[in-house]
Amino acid sequence: MPRNRVVDLIGLAFFVALCLGVGALGAGVVATSVDTWYADLAKPAFTPPDGAFGPVWTLLYVLMAIAAWRVWRTADRDTRRGPLTLFALQLALTLGWTVVFFGLQKIGAALATIVVLDVGVAVTTLAFRPIDRWAGLLMLPYLAWVAFATVLNIAIWRLNPTA
């Protein structure tokens, strides 16, 4: 049976909207403390400039959306259910880390959250790869970014032991 191009495009739009929507929720949480609490934290020299985070996260959310869409359109319902459930969980963990770090301002708890997120992204990437090679590859920048964010979270936690 041939693929329905309209259904494919609606699916792509759904995944992009989902990922960017989660990103927008996270950005709203970040905005509550980025110019106050976060600005006052001691940060390591390798901290990216604040202006870099928005474009990087936007690109990562789009890449993740395309990866999930490729799995959705490639695999049958039973095959894609597990990987897409993992995808949804790691997306929720991404927002969860943002809420814990920026919203609750709990650096240590955020560190625990991001370690779980690291595992979630890695497992999702591994689950996507056998279904669609490109989907797995599209998750790699996100995996690298979250690993970097983990190192950054550790450094901020060590530099601000009372925060």
C-alpha positions as CSV (number, residue, x, y, z in Angstrom):
1,M,0.0,0.0,0.0
2,P,1.5,3.4,-1.0
3,R,2.2,5.9,1.8
4,N,-0.2,8.8,2.1
5,R,1.8,12.0,1.7
6,V,-0.7,14.1,3.5
7,V,-0.7,11.7,6.5
8,D,3.1,11.8,6.5
9,L,3.1,15.6,6.5
10,I,0.5,15.8,9.3
11,G,2.7,13.3,11.3
12,L,5.8,15.4,10.8
13,A,3.9,18.6,11.8
14,F,2.7,16.8,14.9
15,F,6.2,15.7,16.0
16,V,7.6,19.1,15.3
17,A,4.8,20.8,17.2
18,L,5.2,18.4,20.1
19,C,8.9,18.9,20.4
20,L,8.8,22.7,19.9
21,G,5.9,22.9,22.3
22,V,7.9,21.1,25.0
23,G,10.7,23.5,24.2
24,A,8.4,26.5,24.6
25,L,7.2,25.2,28.0
26,G,10.9,24.8,29.1
27,A,11.8,28.3,27.8
28,G,8.9,29.7,29.9
29,V,10.4,28.0,33.0
30,V,13.9,29.2,32.1
31,A,12.7,32.8,31.7
32,T,11.6,32.8,35.4
33,S,15.2,32.7,36.7
34,V,17.7,33.0,33.9
35,D,18.3,36.8,34.5
36,T,18.2,36.5,38.3
37,W,19.1,33.2,40.1
38,Y,21.0,31.6,37.2
39,A,22.8,34.9,36.4
40,D,24.2,35.0,40.0
41,L,25.5,31.4,39.9
42,A,29.2,30.7,39.6
43,K,29.7,28.9,36.3
44,P,32.6,27.2,34.6
45,A,34.6,28.9,31.8
46,F,33.1,26.5,29.3
47,T,29.6,27.7,29.8
48,P,28.1,28.7,26.5
49,P,26.8,32.3,26.2
50,D,23.1,32.6,27.1
51,G,22.2,33.5,23.6
52,A,23.4,30.2,22.3
53,F,20.9,28.1,24.2
54,G,17.8,29.1,22.3
55,P,19.1,28.3,18.8
56,V,20.8,25.1,19.9
57,W,17.7,23.8,21.6
58,T,15.5,24.8,18.7
59,L,17.7,22.8,16.3
60,L,17.9,19.9,18.6
61,Y,14.1,19.8,19.1
62,V,13.6,19.8,15.3
63,L,16.1,17.0,14.8
64,M,14.5,15.0,17.5
65,A,11.1,15.5,15.9
66,I,12.3,14.4,12.5
67,A,13.9,11.3,14.2
68,A,10.6,10.4,15.9
69,W,8.6,11.0,12.8
70,R,10.9,8.7,10.8
71,V,10.4,5.9,13.3
72,W,6.6,6.6,13.3
73,R,6.4,6.5,9.5
74,T,8.8,3.6,9.0
75,A,7.6,1.0,11.5
76,D,4.3,-0.7,12.1
77,R,2.3,0.1,15.2
78,D,3.7,-2.7,17.4
79,T,7.3,-2.1,16.4
80,R,7.2,1.7,16.9
81,R,5.2,1.6,20.2
82,G,8.2,0.9,22.5
83,P,10.7,3.3,20.8
84,L,8.1,6.2,20.7
85,T,7.2,5.6,24.3
86,L,10.9,5.9,25.2
87,F,11.0,9.1,23.1
88,A,8.0,10.6,25.0
89,L,9.6,9.7,28.3
90,Q,12.9,11.3,27.4
91,L,11.1,14.4,26.2
92,A,9.2,14.6,29.5
93,L,12.6,14.2,31.3
94,T,14.0,17.1,29.3
95,L,11.2,19.3,30.5
96,G,11.6,17.8,34.0
97,W,15.2,18.7,34.2
98,T,14.4,22.3,33.2
99,V,11.7,22.6,35.9
100,V,14.0,21.2,38.6
101,F,17.1,23.2,37.6
102,F,15.5,26.6,36.6
103,G,12.1,26.4,38.2
104,L,12.9,24.8,41.5
105,Q,16.5,26.0,41.5
106,K,17.7,22.6,42.8
107,I,21.1,22.0,41.2
108,G,21.7,18.6,42.9
109,A,18.3,17.2,42.1
110,A,18.7,18.5,38.6
111,L,21.9,16.5,38.3
112,A,20.1,13.4,39.3
113,T,17.4,14.1,36.8
114,I,19.8,14.8,33.9
115,V,21.7,11.5,34.6
116,V,18.4,9.7,34.1
117,L,17.8,11.8,31.0
118,D,21.2,10.8,29.6
119,V,20.1,7.2,29.9
120,G,16.7,7.9,28.4
121,V,18.2,9.7,25.4
122,A,20.8,6.9,24.9
123,V,18.2,4.1,25.1
124,T,15.9,6.0,22.7
125,T,18.7,6.5,20.3
126,L,19.5,2.8,20.4
127,A,15.9,1.9,20.0
128,F,15.5,4.2,16.9
129,R,18.6,2.9,15.1
130,P,17.4,-0.5,14.1
131,I,14.1,0.9,12.8
132,D,15.6,3.8,10.9
133,R,19.4,4.4,10.7
134,W,18.8,8.1,10.1
135,A,16.5,8.4,13.1
136,G,19.3,7.0,15.3
137,L,21.8,9.4,13.7
138,L,19.5,12.4,14.1
139,M,19.4,11.7,17.9
140,L,23.2,11.9,18.3
141,P,23.5,15.7,18.5
142,Y,20.9,15.7,21.3
143,L,22.7,12.9,23.1
144,A,26.0,14.8,22.8
145,W,24.3,18.1,24.0
146,V,22.7,16.3,27.0
147,A,26.1,14.8,27.9
148,F,27.6,18.2,27.7
149,A,24.8,19.6,29.8
150,T,25.4,16.9,32.4
151,V,29.1,18.0,32.7
152,L,27.9,21.6,32.9
153,N,25.4,20.7,35.6
154,I,28.1,18.9,37.6
155,A,30.4,21.9,37.4
156,I,27.7,24.4,38.4
157,W,26.8,22.1,41.3
158,R,30.4,21.9,42.5
159,L,30.9,25.7,42.1
160,N,27.7,26.5,44.1
161,P,27.5,23.9,46.9
162,T,25.0,25.9,48.9
163,A,22.7,26.7,45.9
